[in-house]
Amino acid sequence: MRIHPLGYKIIAITVLLLTSVNVLLWILLPIALYWLLVFIIPSLVLLVLVIRFFRYPSRTPLHIEDNVVVAPADGLIVTIENVDNDRFMKAPGIQISIFMSPYNVHLNWVPIDGTAEEVTYLPGKYLLARNPKSSMLNEMVCAVFKNQYGKTIVVKQIAGIVARRIIPFLKSGDVCKKGDELGFIRFGSRVDVILPVGSEVLVKIGDKTKGLETAIARLI
């Protein structure tokens, strides 16, 4: 299992802290070694979870049509709805929301070929990512992409109640390919995709998505 470079430091700190705690317990508490396993086993489980969170899968983008939008994230489709006037789309649109649990891969990818015309960080709250209001009120990074045919989509990386840091990899003006790394959200979050009105939605609420390998919409 590959580990994303963003995880190296956190994994190293986790190993150091857990090792220090268990060594101190061994030194300070007069207990038998088998009782120490009560502390060691949960420590190992926590370490495995942290390592797993930063896993770095090798994915090949789904290329069937230029106008197909692929999922930017692993997760669960929790919302498909019309939006009246998205701030970044600057027009009505169709919103598809993907909820990412702490067990999902938390690397996000660019879902179409195009130019990142605008990448904006917005401070905000840390509501539960499943809460519909999180799309408007939570801390987020919004990227506006325009493809070669002039179609615009918006991708919002939204922090959740556990996720407290969004790390974007793009800046305004970057020319992107489907499958480029968009950013990383730490520990549970949500990704919204805003599509132009008239787009054909290819998923339904409750579907599970696999980043780059699930087609979520077709731009028309």
Secondary structure, 3 states (H helix, E strand, C coil): CCECCCHHHHHHHHHHHHHHHHHHHHHHCCCCHHHHHHHHHHHHHHHHHHHHHCECCCCCCCCCCCCEEECCCCEEEEEEEEEEEECCCCEEEEEEEEEECCCCCCEEECCCCEEEEEEEEECCECCCCCCCCHHHHECEEEEEEECCCCCEEEEEEEECCCCCCEEECCCCCCEECCCCEEEEECCCEEEEEEEECCCEECCCCCCEECCCCCEEEECC
